[in-house]
Amino acid sequence: MAKALSLLILSVFAAFTLLPFLVMLVVSLAEPGTVYAGAVLPWPDPAAALSNYTYVFTAVPLARYLLNGVIVCGAILVLQVLVAAPAGYALAKIPFRGRGLLLLGIVLALMIPMQVPAIPLYVAMAYAGLLNTYTALVLPFIISAFALFLFRQFFLQYPDDVLDAARLDGFSELAIVWRLMVPAAWPAVGAFATISIINHWNDLYWPLVVVTDTNMMTPPLGLAAFRSSGESTGNIGALMAGGVIITAPLVVGFLFFQRALIRGLTTSVLR
């Protein structure tokens, strides 16, 4: 009985969570007139769906926005792992003076929102002439406090005896990181990759600060520009179609990698 009640409660919360996405999908498949008349049908209209999705691709360079999102998220993820893996290894396995203080600083950095350093970062990007570039979109996120903490927690579990044996075999510290630690930490890498991609794909604030060129806009900023430009006026279905297109990759990716995400977070942080 308790299990059935818990399942019912969770199902209700899930339904409320998924309702906005369901409405977005239904409206993207409807004719504009039916939307404003409040007569949206809960089944697809093939002609209206084709019209809405075609319009959003022709009215704005949506394909370019999606490509920018892939480039930015991919570059951020690769650079974050390149920095966090050796740094997390050093925090976990190499004793040095001030390690505890550095770890405290990383934990404190997790509490600082992006809005706090946004103005000095913007000024630095402007003086460097990096506005409206991929560098401006990627550079502030290369060092991730969350990645450092996650990798450090995972690496703590790695046996020290194996590391000592690797050093006796002539492995350098970097070789230990990339040939032993990172392959063993794939659950943590997968979990962090999922979180990083979702966060930066959905990020509207920082691209809004450093990007004004249409060709450099990321998916959320491009959709916001589409809404504010008036191109979507009278065609709310096209706006919702754009929302579906930029949301679908995240939903599909999360469904595929949710187990890896849960496993990586539990083995890295909770153990």
N, C-alpha and C positions, 0 to 999 in steps of 0.2 A: 504493500500500500504506500509506504513512504517513497519507494523508488518510483512508483507511478506518479505520485504527486510531484516529486522533483522533476520528472520528465515533462509533466504538464506545464509546470512553471517555466522551465527552460524553453519549452516550445513557444510559450506565449511571448517571452522576451525575444526569442529569435524572430518571431513573426513581426513584432514591432520594429526590430532592427532592420529586417529585410523589406519592410513595407515601402520606404522611400525608393529603393532600387527597383521594386516591382512597378511602382507608379511611373518612374522614369522610363522603364522599358515599355510599358503599355502606351504611354503618351508618344514615345518615339515611333510607334507603329500606327498612329492615328492621324486622321486628316485635321488640319488646323481648325476648321469650323466646328468639328465635334468636340475639340478640346475646350474652346471658349463657351460652347453651349452646355458643357457639363455632361456630354453624352458619349464619353469615351467608352468604347466597347472593350471588354477584357479578352479579346482575341485579335490576332493580327489582321490588318487590312493590307494585302500584298502591294497594291498600287500606292497607298499612302506611305508604307514603309520604304519602298524603293525611292519614292520622291523625297522623303525626309533625309535618308542616308546619302542620296546622290547630291542633294542640295548642300549639305554641310561640307562635303568634299569639294564642291565647286565654288562655294561662297568664300571659303577661307582655305589656306594651305594646310589642311589638317594632317596630311601625310608628312609634311615638313615638321609640324609640331611633334608628331609621334617619333620621327627620326631623332629630333633634338632630345626628346625624353630618353630614348634608348642610349644615345651617346653620352649624355650627362650622367645618367644613373650608372651606366657601365663604367665610365671613367672614375666616378666617385668610389664605386665599390672596389675596383681593382687597386686604386691608390690607398684606400683605407686599409685593405688587407695587407698590402705591402708594408705599411707603416705599423699596423697594430700587431702583426704576427711576431716580428722580432722584439718589439717593445713589450708585448705581453709576456714573451718568453723571459726577457730580462727581469721583469717584475716578479715573475713566478720562481725562477730558478737561479738567478745570479745575484748573490748577496752584494750589496753596495750601500754606502752611507747615504742616508736620506730616502731609502726606498719606501719606508712607511709614510713619510711626509709626501712623497710623490703620489703614492696611492690615494692618500687623503685628498690631494688636489684633484685627482681624476674623479673621485666620487663627488666632490664639490662642483666640478665642471658639469656633471650630469644634471645639476639643478639650475644651470644658467640657460635661459631660453635664447633662441637665435636673435630675438629683438634687441637684446642688451648690447651686443657688439656690432649691430647692424650699421649704425652711423659711422663709426671709425672705419669699418671695413669698406663701406661705400666710398668714403673719402679717399682711402688708399687705392681702391680700384680706379676711381676717377683720375687721380694724379698719375697713376701708372698707365692710363689710357686703355684699360682693360674692360670698360663697360661694353655691353653688347658682344661679348665673346664667351666661348665655352670656358675659358680660364676663369672668368668671373663667376660663372655658375658652379664650377667644380672646386676651386682653390680653398674656399673657407671650410670645406667639409672633409678635407683630406685626413685630418687628425680627428678621430672619433673617440670620445671618452668612453662611450658605451662599448665600442669594439675592444679597446684596451682592457676594460674591466672584464668583459666576457672571455676574451682569450686568456687573460691571466688566470681566471678561475678554472678554465678548462685545463690549462697547462700545469696547474698545481697537482693534478691527479696523475701526471705522467711519472713513472718510476725513476727515481734518481739513479738507480743502478744501471739502467739502460743508457742514460746520458753519460755516466762515467765510463762505461764500456765503449761508447761511441768516441769519446775523447781519446781513449787509449788506442783506438783504431785510426786516429789521425783526423777525425772530423773537426772542422772548425765550428765555432758557435753558430755562424750563419748556416752552415751545412746541416747542423743539428735541427735548426729551425725549419728549413725548407724540405729536408729529406726525412725527418722523423716526426717532428712536432705537428706541422701543418697536416700531413696525411692522416695522422691519428686524430686530428681535430676537425675532420670534415663535418660532424654534426654541428659544431659551433660555427664553422664557416657558413654552412647552409642556413642556420638560423639567423645569423647576422646578415647574410645576403638578402634573405627575405625581408627582414625589417628595414634594411637600408634602401632597397629598391622601392618598397612601398612608401617610405617616408619622403624620398626625394622625387619620386614620380608624382606624388600628390602635393608637393611643395609649391605654394603660390606666393608666399611672402617674399622670399629672396629673389626669385626671378622678376617679380614685380618691381623690386628695388633697382636691379642692375640691367634690366633689359627693356628697351623700347623698340628695337628693330623687330619687325614682324617675323623675319626669317630666323631669328634666334629664340623665339618664344617656345617654352615648354608646353605640354598639353594643357595643364590647368590654366596657365596664363593665356594661351591661345583661345581657349573656350571662353574665358572672361572677356577677352578682347572681342570675340565674336558676339557676345551678348551686349556689350556696351557700344559696339559700332552701329547697331541698328539693323544689321543684316538679318538678325533673327526676328525682327519685329513682325508680328502677325504669323510667325511660323515657329511656334513653341515646340512643335514636333521635331524640327531640325535641331534645335538647341538640345533637346533631350537625346536625340540620336548621337550628337557629339559627346554627350555625357556617357552614353552607353559604350561608345567606341573607346574612349580613354579609360573607362573603368574596367572593361572586359578583360584586358591582359592581366590586371592585378587579381581579379577574381579567379581566373583560370590558374594563374601561377600559385595563388595561395591554396587552392584546392589540391594541387599536385604536391605542394611542399609543406602542408600543414603538419604532417607527422614529423618531418625533419625539423621543423621549427620548434615543436614542443619538445622533441628529444634533445635538441641542442641546448635549449634554454634550461631544461631540468637537469641535464648532466653537467652543465657548466656552472650554474648558479646555485642550485639547491643541494648539491652533494657536498 
